[in-house]
Amino acid sequence: MVEFALIAPIFFLVLFAIVEGGRFMFYYEALNHATREGARYAIVNGANSLGCPTGPPAPNSTPCDTAGDDVVDRVRSSAYGMPPSSIAVVPTWNPNNGRGSIVNVQASLTYSTLVPLLPLPPITVTAESSLVVNN
């Protein structure tokens, strides 16, 4: 009993630290995956669907999305296991949203521990993906 009383707190602290480390890695990888999905969406759709058309609008076409709201929605829907409202997403295009431009998708999330025994401060998890617009 005495040996267990001495070892149990250390054992459970290590066990909970492993669980929190696994959760952190899951959030980190899920956010990386989500930014890759958002960047992929931006390069596949490119200026044809995200930029403003130069001619008259086609019938039944979607409105212009120069702010990248569709990319933000794609990132938030691809971030499995995370509340969409907690993810801050910033898509940017250099120099513009046209073929050959570079799209950069940045996302961040504040991670907090589940187990209150580990009093860690909130950690900001960030991810970024850059690809070239193909369309």
MARSEGU-507393 format. One line per field, with one value per atom (N, C-alpha, C): residue number from 1; y, x, z; atom name; residue in three letters. Coordinates in nm, 2 decimals, always signed. Example, Ala and Ser with C-alpha at 12.3 -4.5 7.8 and 13.67 -1.06 7.14 Angstrom:
% MARSEGU-507393
nr = (1, 1, 1, 2, 2, 2)
Y = (-0.57, -0.45, -0.33, -0.22, -0.11, +0.00)
X = (+1.32, +1.23, +1.32, +1.28, +1.37, +1.29)
Z = (+0.78, +0.78, +0.78, +0.71, +0.71, +0.79)
atom = (N, CA, C, N, CA, C)
rest = (ALA, ALA, ALA, SER, SER, SER)
//
This chain:
% MARSEGU-507393
nr = (1, 1, 1, 2, 2, 2, 3, 3, 3, 4, 4, 4, 5, 5, 5, 6, 6, 6, 7, 7, 7, 8, 8, 8, 9, 9, 9, 10, 10, 10, 11, 11, 11, 12, 12, 12, 13, 13, 13, 14, 14, 14, 15, 15, 15, 16, 16, 16, 17, 17, 17, 18, 18, 18, 19, 19, 19, 20, 20, 20, 21, 21, 21, 22, 22, 22, 23, 23, 23, 24, 24, 24, 25, 25, 25, 26, 26, 26, 27, 27, 27, 28, 28, 28, 29, 29, 29, 30, 30, 30, 31, 31, 31, 32, 32, 32, 33, 33, 33, 34, 34, 34, 35, 35, 35, 36, 36, 36, 37, 37, 37, 38, 38, 38, 39, 39, 39, 40, 40, 40, 41, 41, 41, 42, 42, 42, 43, 43, 43, 44, 44, 44, 45, 45, 45, 46, 46, 46, 47, 47, 47, 48, 48, 48, 49, 49, 49, 50, 50, 50, 51, 51, 51, 52, 52, 52, 53, 53, 53, 54, 54, 54, 55, 55, 55, 56, 56, 56, 57, 57, 57, 58, 58, 58, 59, 59, 59, 60, 60, 60, 61, 61, 61, 62, 62, 62, 63, 63, 63, 64, 64, 64, 65, 65, 65, 66, 66, 66, 67, 67, 67, 68, 68, 68, 69, 69, 69, 70, 70, 70, 71, 71, 71, 72, 72, 72, 73, 73, 73, 74, 74, 74, 75, 75, 75, 76, 76, 76, 77, 77, 77, 78, 78, 78, 79, 79, 79, 80, 80, 80, 81, 81, 81, 82, 82, 82, 83, 83, 83, 84, 84, 84, 85, 85, 85, 86, 86, 86, 87, 87, 87, 88, 88, 88, 89, 89, 89, 90, 90, 90, 91, 91, 91, 92, 92, 92, 93, 93, 93, 94, 94, 94, 95, 95, 95, 96, 96, 96, 97, 97, 97, 98, 98, 98, 99, 99, 99, 100, 100, 100, 101, 101, 101, 102, 102, 102, 103, 103, 103, 104, 104, 104, 105, 105, 105, 106, 106, 106, 107, 107, 107, 108, 108, 108, 109, 109, 109, 110, 110, 110, 111, 111, 111, 112, 112, 112, 113, 113, 113, 114, 114, 114, 115, 115, 115, 116, 116, 116, 117, 117, 117, 118, 118, 118, 119, 119, 119, 120, 120, 120, 121, 121, 121, 122, 122, 122, 123, 123, 123, 124, 124, 124, 125, 125, 125, 126, 126, 126, 127, 127, 127, 128, 128, 128, 129, 129, 129, 130, 130, 130, 131, 131, 131, 132, 132, 132, 133, 133, 133, 134, 134, 134, 135, 135, 135)
Y = (-0.12, +0.00, +0.13, +0.13, +0.24, +0.27, +0.16, +0.17, +0.22, +0.17, +0.22, +0.37, +0.41, +0.55, +0.64, +0.59, +0.67, +0.68, +0.57, +0.56, +0.60, +0.59, +0.62, +0.76, +0.86, +1.00, +1.02, +0.97, +0.98, +0.90, +0.78, +0.70, +0.77, +0.82, +0.89, +1.02, +1.09, +1.21, +1.18, +1.08, +1.04, +0.99, +0.91, +0.86, +0.98, +1.08, +1.19, +1.28, +1.29, +1.37, +1.30, +1.17, +1.10, +1.12, +1.11, +1.14, +1.28, +1.38, +1.52, +1.54, +1.47, +1.48, +1.42, +1.31, +1.25, +1.34, +1.41, +1.50, +1.62, +1.67, +1.78, +1.75, +1.63, +1.59, +1.57, +1.52, +1.50, +1.64, +1.73, +1.87, +1.93, +1.91, +1.97, +1.91, +1.78, +1.71, +1.74, +1.74, +1.77, +1.92, +2.01, +2.15, +2.15, +2.08, +2.07, +2.02, +1.91, +1.85, +1.95, +2.02, +2.12, +2.23, +2.28, +2.39, +2.33, +2.21, +2.15, +2.13, +2.09, +2.08, +2.22, +2.32, +2.46, +2.51, +2.48, +2.53, +2.45, +2.32, +2.24, +2.29, +2.32, +2.37, +2.50, +2.59, +2.72, +2.70, +2.60, +2.59, +2.52, +2.42, +2.35, +2.45, +2.53, +2.62, +2.75, +2.80, +2.91, +3.03, +3.11, +3.23, +3.20, +3.09, +3.06, +3.06, +3.02, +3.01, +3.11, +3.15, +3.23, +3.38, +3.41, +3.55, +3.60, +3.73, +3.80, +3.78, +3.74, +3.72, +3.86, +3.85, +3.98, +4.01, +3.92, +3.94, +3.95, +3.94, +3.94, +3.81, +3.81, +3.69, +3.59, +3.46, +3.35, +3.32, +3.27, +3.24, +3.13, +3.15, +3.06, +3.05, +3.15, +3.15, +3.20, +3.16, +3.20, +3.34, +3.42, +3.55, +3.55, +3.66, +3.67, +3.65, +3.57, +3.54, +3.58, +3.71, +3.75, +3.74, +3.74, +3.73, +3.59, +3.49, +3.35, +3.28, +3.32, +3.26, +3.11, +3.07, +2.93, +2.85, +2.91, +2.84, +2.83, +2.93, +2.93, +2.82, +2.81, +2.71, +2.57, +2.55, +2.42, +2.39, +2.48, +2.45, +2.41, +2.49, +2.46, +2.33, +2.29, +2.17, +2.05, +2.07, +1.96, +1.94, +2.03, +2.01, +1.93, +1.80, +1.70, +1.70, +1.70, +1.69, +1.83, +1.94, +2.07, +2.15, +2.24, +2.32, +2.43, +2.43, +2.52, +2.67, +2.72, +2.86, +2.89, +2.79, +2.82, +2.83, +2.81, +2.81, +2.94, +3.01, +3.13, +3.10, +3.14, +3.10, +3.23, +3.24, +3.36, +3.30, +3.31, +3.28, +3.40, +3.39, +3.51, +3.45, +3.54, +3.51, +3.61, +3.56, +3.65, +3.62, +3.71, +3.85, +3.86, +3.77, +3.78, +3.64, +3.63, +3.50, +3.45, +3.43, +3.39, +3.27, +3.22, +3.10, +3.14, +3.06, +3.08, +3.16, +3.21, +3.28, +3.17, +3.22, +3.13, +3.16, +3.06, +3.07, +3.02, +3.10, +3.07, +3.06, +2.95, +2.93, +2.91, +3.00, +2.99, +2.97, +2.88, +2.86, +2.85, +2.89, +2.88, +2.84, +2.78, +2.73, +2.74, +2.77, +2.77, +2.63, +2.56, +2.43, +2.44, +2.38, +2.38, +2.23, +2.20, +2.06, +2.02, +1.89, +1.83, +1.79, +1.75, +1.70, +1.82, +1.86, +1.98, +1.95, +1.83, +1.81, +1.86, +1.89, +1.94, +2.09, +2.18, +2.32, +2.39, +2.36, +2.42, +2.54, +2.65, +2.76, +2.73, +2.80, +2.77, +2.78, +2.69, +2.68, +2.71, +2.80, +2.83, +2.74, +2.66, +2.57, +2.64, +2.64, +2.71, +2.61, +2.63, +2.55, +2.64, +2.60, +2.68, +2.59, +2.62, +2.55, +2.65, +2.63, +2.72, +2.63, +2.67, +2.60, +2.70, +2.65, +2.74, +2.71, +2.82, +2.81, +2.75, +2.64, +2.57, +2.61, +2.66, +2.68, +2.83)
X = (+0.08, +0.00, +0.09, +0.19, +0.28, +0.35, +0.39, +0.46, +0.37, +0.24, +0.15, +0.12, +0.10, +0.07, +0.19, +0.31, +0.42, +0.43, +0.40, +0.42, +0.29, +0.18, +0.05, +0.04, +0.08, +0.07, +0.16, +0.28, +0.37, +0.32, +0.27, +0.22, +0.11, +0.01, -0.11, -0.07, +0.03, +0.08, +0.14, +0.22, +0.28, +0.17, +0.08, -0.03, -0.11, -0.15, -0.23, -0.14, -0.02, +0.07, +0.08, +0.08, +0.08, -0.05, -0.16, -0.29, -0.30, -0.25, -0.26, -0.16, -0.04, +0.05, -0.01, -0.08, -0.15, -0.26, -0.34, -0.44, -0.38, -0.27, -0.21, -0.16, -0.10, -0.05, -0.17, -0.28, -0.40, -0.45, -0.46, -0.50, -0.40, -0.27, -0.17, -0.18, -0.19, -0.20, -0.33, -0.44, -0.57, -0.58, -0.51, -0.50, -0.42, -0.30, -0.22, -0.30, -0.37, -0.46, -0.56, -0.62, -0.73, -0.67, -0.55, -0.49, -0.45, -0.40, -0.37, -0.50, -0.61, -0.74, -0.78, -0.77, -0.81, -0.72, -0.59, -0.50, -0.53, -0.56, -0.59, -0.72, -0.82, -0.95, -0.92, -0.83, -0.81, -0.73, -0.64, -0.57, -0.65, -0.74, -0.82, -0.93, -0.99, -1.09, -1.04, -0.93, -0.86, -0.95, -0.90, -0.97, -1.11, -1.13, -1.26, -1.37, -1.35, -1.46, -1.44, -1.32, -1.30, -1.29, -1.23, -1.21, -1.33, -1.33, -1.44, -1.43, -1.53, -1.53, -1.51, -1.44, -1.42, -1.53, -1.61, -1.72, -1.85, -1.96, -2.09, -2.11, -2.18, -2.19, -2.27, -2.23, -2.30, -2.43, -2.53, -2.65, -2.62, -2.69, -2.68, -2.54, -2.46, -2.32, -2.32, -2.22, -2.20, -2.14, -2.17, -2.11, -1.96, -1.90, -1.75, -1.71, -1.60, -1.55, -1.40, -1.37, -1.23, -1.17, -1.26, -1.21, -1.17, -1.21, -1.17, -1.26, -1.39, -1.47, -1.50, -1.49, -1.51, -1.39, -1.27, -1.15, -1.16, -1.20, -1.22, -1.32, -1.43, -1.53, -1.47, -1.39, -1.33, -1.23, -1.15, -1.06, -1.13, -1.24, -1.31, -1.39, -1.44, -1.51, -1.41, -1.29, -1.19, -1.12, -1.14, -1.07, -1.15, -1.13, -1.21, -1.18, -1.29, -1.27, -1.25, -1.26, -1.24, -1.37, -1.41, -1.52, -1.48, -1.56, -1.52, -1.51, -1.59, -1.58, -1.45, -1.38, -1.25, -1.13, -1.15, -1.03, -1.03, -0.92, -0.90, -0.82, -0.88, -0.82, -0.80, -0.68, -0.65, -0.59, -0.67, -0.61, -0.56, -0.45, -0.39, -0.34, -0.34, -0.29, -0.18, -0.08, +0.03, +0.07, +0.05, +0.01, -0.14, -0.22, -0.36, -0.42, -0.55, -0.61, -0.62, -0.51, -0.51, -0.41, -0.42, -0.33, -0.18, -0.11, +0.03, +0.06, -0.04, -0.02, -0.01, +0.05, +0.07, -0.04, -0.11, -0.21, -0.15, -0.16, -0.11, -0.23, -0.25, -0.36, -0.30, -0.33, -0.28, -0.40, -0.39, -0.49, -0.43, -0.51, -0.46, -0.58, -0.54, -0.64, -0.58, -0.65, -0.60, -0.64, -0.53, -0.54, -0.54, -0.63, -0.63, -0.65, -0.59, -0.59, -0.72, -0.75, -0.87, -0.86, -0.74, -0.72, -0.67, -0.75, -0.71, -0.59, -0.54, -0.43, -0.30, -0.30, -0.19, -0.21, -0.17, -0.21, -0.12, -0.14, -0.06, -0.14, -0.07, -0.14, -0.19, -0.29, -0.34, -0.23, -0.22, -0.12, -0.18, -0.12, -0.17, -0.11, -0.19, -0.15, -0.17, -0.06, -0.07, -0.03, -0.09, -0.05, -0.06, +0.02, +0.02, +0.05, -0.01, +0.01, +0.02, +0.11, +0.12, +0.13, +0.05, +0.05, +0.03, +0.05, +0.04, -0.10, -0.17, -0.30, -0.29, -0.36, -0.35, -0.46, -0.57, -0.68, -0.70)
Z = (+0.00, +0.00, +0.00, +0.08, +0.09, -0.05, -0.11, -0.23, -0.34, -0.34, -0.44, -0.41, -0.29, -0.26, -0.30, -0.30, -0.35, -0.50, -0.57, -0.71, -0.79, -0.73, -0.81, -0.86, -0.78, -0.84, -0.96, -0.95, -1.06, -1.18, -1.16, -1.27, -1.34, -1.26, -1.32, -1.39, -1.33, -1.40, -1.53, -1.54, -1.67, -1.76, -1.72, -1.80, -1.86, -1.78, -1.83, -1.92, -1.89, -1.98, -2.12, -2.12, -2.25, -2.33, -2.26, -2.32, -2.38, -2.30, -2.35, -2.46, -2.46, -2.57, -2.70, -2.69, -2.80, -2.85, -2.77, -2.81, -2.88, -2.83, -2.89, -3.03, -3.05, -3.18, -3.27, -3.22, -3.31, -3.36, -3.27, -3.31, -3.41, -3.38, -3.47, -3.61, -3.62, -3.75, -3.82, -3.74, -3.80, -3.86, -3.79, -3.84, -3.97, -3.97, -4.09, -4.21, -4.18, -4.29, -4.34, -4.25, -4.29, -4.37, -4.34, -4.42, -4.56, -4.57, -4.70, -4.78, -4.72, -4.79, -4.84, -4.76, -4.80, -4.91, -4.91, -5.02, -5.14, -5.13, -5.25, -5.31, -5.23, -5.28, -5.36, -5.30, -5.37, -5.50, -5.51, -5.63, -5.74, -5.70, -5.80, -5.85, -5.77, -5.81, -5.87, -5.81, -5.87, -5.90, -6.00, -6.03, -6.09, -6.15, -6.21, -6.12, -5.99, -5.90, -5.78, -5.75, -5.64, -5.67, -5.79, -5.83, -5.90, -5.92, -5.99, -6.14, -6.20, -6.35, -6.42, -6.53, -6.60, -6.70, -6.74, -6.83, -6.75, -6.83, -6.76, -6.68, -6.57, -6.49, -6.57, -6.55, -6.61, -6.54, -6.61, -6.54, -6.43, -6.32, -6.20, -6.15, -6.16, -6.11, -5.97, -5.89, -5.75, -5.75, -5.65, -5.64, -5.62, -5.65, -5.64, -5.49, -5.48, -5.34, -5.33, -5.34, -5.34, -5.20, -5.09, -4.96, -4.92, -5.00, -4.98, -4.87, -4.86, -4.76, -4.79, -4.92, -4.95, -4.90, -4.91, -4.86, -4.71, -4.64, -4.50, -4.46, -4.53, -4.50, -4.52, -4.62, -4.65, -4.54, -4.49, -4.38, -4.26, -4.22, -4.10, -4.11, -4.23, -4.24, -4.24, -4.28, -4.28, -4.15, -4.06, -3.93, -3.83, -3.85, -3.77, -3.63, -3.55, -3.40, -3.34, -3.41, -3.36, -3.39, -3.29, -3.32, -3.43, -3.54, -3.65, -3.61, -3.51, -3.48, -3.40, -3.35, -3.28, -3.37, -3.50, -3.59, -3.66, -3.65, -3.73, -3.86, -3.97, -4.10, -4.18, -4.24, -4.33, -4.46, -4.57, -4.70, -4.77, -4.83, -4.91, -5.04, -5.14, -5.28, -5.31, -5.37, -5.42, -5.56, -5.65, -5.64, -5.65, -5.71, -5.71, -5.72, -5.73, -5.74, -5.88, -5.95, -6.09, -6.11, -6.22, -6.26, -6.24, -6.17, -6.14, -6.01, -5.95, -5.82, -5.71, -5.60, -5.48, -5.38, -5.34, -5.23, -5.10, -5.00, -4.87, -4.77, -4.70, -4.61, -4.47, -4.38, -4.24, -4.15, -4.05, -3.96, -3.82, -3.72, -3.58, -3.49, -3.38, -3.28, -3.14, -3.04, -2.91, -2.84, -2.80, -2.74, -2.59, -2.53, -2.38, -2.34, -2.22, -2.18, -2.13, -2.14, -2.09, -1.94, -1.90, -1.77, -1.68, -1.58, -1.50, -1.41, -1.41, -1.32, -1.38, -1.51, -1.58, -1.61, -1.52, -1.54, -1.64, -1.77, -1.87, -1.92, -1.96, -2.02, -2.16, -2.21, -2.34, -2.45, -2.54, -2.64, -2.77, -2.85, -2.99, -3.09, -3.15, -3.26, -3.39, -3.47, -3.60, -3.71, -3.83, -3.94, -4.07, -4.17, -4.29, -4.41, -4.52, -4.65, -4.76, -4.85, -4.97, -5.09, -5.20, -5.32, -5.44, -5.56, -5.68, -5.74, -5.77, -5.84, -5.98, -6.00, -6.13, -6.23, -6.18, -6.27, -6.30)
atom = (N, CA, C, N, CA, C, N, CA, C, N, CA, C, N, CA, C, N, CA, C, N, CA, C, N, CA, C, N, CA, C, N, CA, C, N, CA, C, N, CA, C, N, CA, C, N, CA, C, N, CA, C, N, CA, C, N, CA, C, N, CA, C, N, CA, C, N, CA, C, N, CA, C, N, CA, C, N, CA, C, N, CA, C, N, CA, C, N, CA, C, N, CA, C, N, CA, C, N, CA, C, N, CA, C, N, CA, C, N, CA, C, N, CA, C, N, CA, C, N, CA, C, N, CA, C, N, CA, C, N, CA, C, N, CA, C, N, CA, C, N, CA, C, N, CA, C, N, CA, C, N, CA, C, N, CA, C, N, CA, C, N, CA, C, N, CA, C, N, CA, C, N, CA, C, N, CA, C, N, CA, C, N, CA, C, N, CA, C, N, CA, C, N, CA, C, N, CA, C, N, CA, C, N, CA, C, N, CA, C, N, CA, C, N, CA, C, N, CA, C, N, CA, C, N, CA, C, N, CA, C, N, CA, C, N, CA, C, N, CA, C, N, CA, C, N, CA, C, N, CA, C, N, CA, C, N, CA, C, N, CA, C, N, CA, C, N, CA, C, N, CA, C, N, CA, C, N, CA, C, N, CA, C, N, CA, C, N, CA, C, N, CA, C, N, CA, C, N, CA, C, N, CA, C, N, CA, C, N, CA, C, N, CA, C, N, CA, C, N, CA, C, N, CA, C, N, CA, C, N, CA, C, N, CA, C, N, CA, C, N, CA, C, N, CA, C, N, CA, C, N, CA, C, N, CA, C, N, CA, C, N, CA, C, N, CA, C, N, CA, C, N, CA, C, N, CA, C, N, CA, C, N, CA, C, N, CA, C, N, CA, C, N, CA, C, N, CA, C, N, CA, C, N, CA, C, N, CA, C, N, CA, C, N, CA, C, N, CA, C, N, CA, C, N, CA, C, N, CA, C, N, CA, C, N, CA, C, N, CA, C, N, CA, C, N, CA, C, N, CA, C, N, CA, C, N, CA, C, N, CA, C, N, CA, C, N, CA, C, N, CA, C)
rest = (MET, MET, MET, VAL, VAL, VAL, GLU, GLU, GLU, PHE, PHE, PHE, ALA, ALA, ALA, LEU, LEU, LEU, ILE, ILE, ILE, ALA, ALA, ALA, PRO, PRO, PRO, ILE, ILE, ILE, PHE, PHE, PHE, PHE, PHE, PHE, LEU, LEU, LEU, VAL, VAL, VAL, LEU, LEU, LEU, PHE, PHE, PHE, ALA, ALA, ALA, ILE, ILE, ILE, VAL, VAL, VAL, GLU, GLU, GLU, GLY, GLY, GLY, GLY, GLY, GLY, ARG, ARG, ARG, PHE, PHE, PHE, MET, MET, MET, PHE, PHE, PHE, TYR, TYR, TYR, TYR, TYR, TYR, GLU, GLU, GLU, ALA, ALA, ALA, LEU, LEU, LEU, ASN, ASN, ASN, HIS, HIS, HIS, ALA, ALA, ALA, THR, THR, THR, ARG, ARG, ARG, GLU, GLU, GLU, GLY, GLY, GLY, ALA, ALA, ALA, ARG, ARG, ARG, TYR, TYR, TYR, ALA, ALA, ALA, ILE, ILE, ILE, VAL, VAL, VAL, ASN, ASN, ASN, GLY, GLY, GLY, ALA, ALA, ALA, ASN, ASN, ASN, SER, SER, SER, LEU, LEU, LEU, GLY, GLY, GLY, CYS, CYS, CYS, PRO, PRO, PRO, THR, THR, THR, GLY, GLY, GLY, PRO, PRO, PRO, PRO, PRO, PRO, ALA, ALA, ALA, PRO, PRO, PRO, ASN, ASN, ASN, SER, SER, SER, THR, THR, THR, PRO, PRO, PRO, CYS, CYS, CYS, ASP, ASP, ASP, THR, THR, THR, ALA, ALA, ALA, GLY, GLY, GLY, ASP, ASP, ASP, ASP, ASP, ASP, VAL, VAL, VAL, VAL, VAL, VAL, ASP, ASP, ASP, ARG, ARG, ARG, VAL, VAL, VAL, ARG, ARG, ARG, SER, SER, SER, SER, SER, SER, ALA, ALA, ALA, TYR, TYR, TYR, GLY, GLY, GLY, MET, MET, MET, PRO, PRO, PRO, PRO, PRO, PRO, SER, SER, SER, SER, SER, SER, ILE, ILE, ILE, ALA, ALA, ALA, VAL, VAL, VAL, VAL, VAL, VAL, PRO, PRO, PRO, THR, THR, THR, TRP, TRP, TRP, ASN, ASN, ASN, PRO, PRO, PRO, ASN, ASN, ASN, ASN, ASN, ASN, GLY, GLY, GLY, ARG, ARG, ARG, GLY, GLY, GLY, SER, SER, SER, ILE, ILE, ILE, VAL, VAL, VAL, ASN, ASN, ASN, VAL, VAL, VAL, GLN, GLN, GLN, ALA, ALA, ALA, SER, SER, SER, LEU, LEU, LEU, THR, THR, THR, TYR, TYR, TYR, SER, SER, SER, THR, THR, THR, LEU, LEU, LEU, VAL, VAL, VAL, PRO, PRO, PRO, LEU, LEU, LEU, LEU, LEU, LEU, PRO, PRO, PRO, LEU, LEU, LEU, PRO, PRO, PRO, PRO, PRO, PRO, ILE, ILE, ILE, THR, THR, THR, VAL, VAL, VAL, THR, THR, THR, ALA, ALA, ALA, GLU, GLU, GLU, SER, SER, SER, SER, SER, SER, LEU, LEU, LEU, VAL, VAL, VAL, VAL, VAL, VAL, ASN, ASN, ASN, ASN, ASN, ASN)
//
